[in-house]
Amino acid sequence: QSALTQPASVSGSPGQSITISCTGTSSDVGSYNLVSWYQQHPGKAPKLMIYEGSKRPSGVSNRFSGSKSGNTASLTISGLQAEDEADYYCCSYAGSSTYVVFGGGTKLTVL
Amino acid sequence: QVQLQESGPGLVKPSETLSLTCAVSGYSISSGYYWGWIRQPPGKGLEWIGSIYHSGSTYYNPSLKSRVTISVDTSKNQFSLKLSSVTAADTAVYYCARQGMVRGVIMNAWFDPWGQGTLVTVSS
């Protein structure tokens, strides 16, 4: 069982927006603005999409955005495109004994 | 451009020690950052194994701590993972990645870039 809870799957049609939630606790997501999000296509390494809650690395589309409220972080993808179909993982810093925790992953299907 | 490449045996026997190396190019490990290992069992999610600071300080997943050793060789610009007493549950794709910092010292929770990953199967 993963430390952070994500929905197993979400889906949306091209052009729509979807949001993936990532629920942790006051020991990780709730205490630090250090949540990152990764996109992983089949057979490929994960790709960093969002870091420190809402920052986008250079080269990542502005259709991807991140936010946080309490113990829950969220990834929103607007203007869904076929190439967005992938698995998405959240990750959070969890303090000086646990350090890093991942979510279980969410499979995004573009209908 | 920073690149990472994992290498090591693809097959390890139960009870033996898994050993992998991550070669870094385009950046000197001794210049900074944390350097981490993450694994992904077939069809499952990501699990952080542990990280090493460029100075050599190590940080491990509490659930794996008793079996994990991460070390760095700055002369070869690479870092390594050893996981002892492996079982079939340790079968996974193992990734190495550069890990970020906060204010230049504190561990962050972003990993970028990643190596391509290497599948390690535990089987007799």
Chai-1 contact restraints between the chains, C-beta under 6 A:
chainA,res_idxA,chainB,res_idxB,connection_type,confidence,min_distance_angstrom,max_distance_angstrom,comment,restraint_id
A,S2,B,G45,contact,1.0,0.0,6.0,A-B,restraint_1
A,L34,B,N108,contact,1.0,0.0,6.0,A-B,restraint_2
A,L34,B,A109,contact,1.0,0.0,6.0,A-B,restraint_3
A,S36,B,A109,contact,1.0,0.0,6.0,A-B,restraint_4
A,S36,B,W110,contact,1.0,0.0,6.0,A-B,restraint_5
A,A45,B,Y95,contact,1.0,0.0,6.0,A-B,restraint_6
A,A45,B,W114,contact,1.0,0.0,6.0,A-B,restraint_7
A,A45,B,Q116,contact,1.0,0.0,6.0,A-B,restraint_8
A,A45,B,G117,contact,1.0,0.0,6.0,A-B,restraint_9
A,P46,B,W114,contact,1.0,0.0,6.0,A-B,restraint_10
A,L48,B,W110,contact,1.0,0.0,6.0,A-B,restraint_11
A,L48,B,D112,contact,1.0,0.0,6.0,A-B,restraint_12
A,Y51,B,W110,contact,1.0,0.0,6.0,A-B,restraint_13
A,Y89,B,L46,contact,1.0,0.0,6.0,A-B,restraint_14
A,C91,B,A109,contact,1.0,0.0,6.0,A-B,restraint_15
A,S92,B,A109,contact,1.0,0.0,6.0,A-B,restraint_16
A,Y93,B,A109,contact,1.0,0.0,6.0,A-B,restraint_17
A,Y99,B,Y59,contact,1.0,0.0,6.0,A-B,restraint_18
A,V100,B,W48,contact,1.0,0.0,6.0,A-B,restraint_19
A,V100,B,A109,contact,1.0,0.0,6.0,A-B,restraint_20
A,F102,B,L46,contact,1.0,0.0,6.0,A-B,restraint_21
A,G104,B,G45,contact,1.0,0.0,6.0,A-B,restraint_22
A,G105,B,G45,contact,1.0,0.0,6.0,A-B,restraint_23
